[in-house]
Amino acid sequence: MQLFELRGRRQNGDRAFKWLAIGAAAVVLVVLALIAFVMTKRALPVLDEMGGEFFTSRRWSAPEGIFGALPFIFGTLYTATIAIAIAVPVSLGVALFITQVAPPRLKKPMIYLVDLLAVVPSVVFGLWGVLVLSQHFGLGRSFLTAGIILAIMITPIITSLAREVIETTPNTDKEAALALGATRWEMITAAVLPHSKGGLVGAVMLGLGRAMGETIAAALVIGSSLGQITLNAFASGNSMPAVIANEWGEADALHKSALIGLAITLFVITIIVNLVATAIVQRSTKRSRGS
């Protein structure tokens, strides 16, 4: 009798936990839906005024009521691409060094240092970029300066996640590769990286999302140039978060609607990036299970 009562309690606990988890997931979805609804509603005035030209026009002139988001979309994606190109090799190199090469007495201090860099306020990196990269190194306020600062900011995040993923590689796989005569690098490429590929992609995509959404640091070093679309990394430009931060305080109704439209655009791009990352991770996981 006591056994049946115990089983009944466990079943009730499982049901309660199930509905609690479903409720928590539903709250997240509801919040996202409410954010999308409210922001889209607030952005409708500028979309009605500009139409599709809001996303394709290069001209942004608040006094004339003309708002073209294309330069800022370009600047956001360009600086994020520069940041990823710099941060990914460095992050993976540091993660592999910590997990596969570093001795125990050096491993823990490096982990603490990486975690400490991840919590440094973004404004500190931005001011450092203005005072050091822009002035002492002569880079000026440009796409490249913003990309470097963003790379420095996302490197600890990607490194920490990559380290956690790499450490999930079974020791038997690594020892088997070494037993067959593989060098340490061959063991990493044959056993560690294939096993960790899905998680590494997720770490990189998370860093990309952080780079695209960064506001203060980018606003300080990118140059705040309106309408600039160029592949010249030393040219000044602008990004969607930087424009929102710089112009919100003095914006009128239509201008604020345009800035909210930029926020919605960034929101959609971020969701697309996350969906692509999820698809890549799931595909990699299926291939790993199949092999």
Helices and strands as residue ranges (DSSP letters): H 2-50, H 53-56, E 60-61, E 66-67, H 70-96, I 97-101, H 104-118, H 122-128, I 129-136, H 143-166, H 171-179, H 184-187, I 188-192, H 193-213, H 216-221, H 240-247, G 248-250, H 253-290
